[in-house]
């Protein structure tokens, strides 16, 4: 990939990287209650990895 990216492409890549982050930790007790221990990665909308799925940028 080019070192200098076009602004539009950079914007799309930045959005894709934000979508794959874990949800905040406080969403777990909010959804399931205090006692249930679940990984906050479950609550992210888009599941993507740089190996598996590519971004249409």
C-alpha positions in Angstrom: 0.0 0.0 0.0 1.2 3.5 -0.7 2.8 5.4 2.1 0.7 8.5 1.4 -3.0 7.6 1.3 -5.8 9.6 -0.4 -7.9 11.3 2.2 -11.1 9.4 1.2 -9.4 6.0 1.5 -7.8 7.0 4.8 -11.2 8.0 6.1 -12.7 4.6 5.1 -9.9 2.7 6.6 -10.2 4.6 9.9 -13.9 3.9 10.1 -13.3 0.2 9.5 -10.7 0.1 12.3 -13.1 1.8 14.7 -15.8 -0.7 13.9 -13.8 -3.8 14.8 -12.8 -2.6 18.3 -14.3 -4.2 21.4 -17.4 -2.7 22.9 -16.9 -0.7 26.2 -16.5 -2.9 29.3 -19.6 -1.4 31.0 -21.9 -2.8 28.3 -21.6 -6.3 29.7 -23.3 -5.7 33.1 -25.8 -3.4 31.4 -26.9 -6.1 29.0 -26.5 -9.3 31.1 -26.6 -8.1 34.8 -23.8 -8.0 37.3 -23.0 -11.7 37.7 -22.6 -12.8 34.0 -19.1 -12.6 32.6 -19.0 -12.2 28.9 -16.3 -10.9 26.6 -17.1 -7.3 25.4 -16.0 -8.3 21.9 -19.4 -10.0 21.5 -21.2 -6.6 21.3 -19.3 -5.2 18.3 -21.3 -5.0 15.1 -18.7 -5.8 12.6 -16.4 -8.7 13.1 -13.4 -8.3 10.8 -9.7 -9.2 10.9 -7.0 -8.1 8.6 -6.4 -11.7 7.7 -9.9 -13.0 7.1 -12.0 -10.2 5.6 -10.8 -7.3 3.6 -12.1 -3.7 3.6 -13.5 -2.4 0.3 -11.4 0.8 0.4 
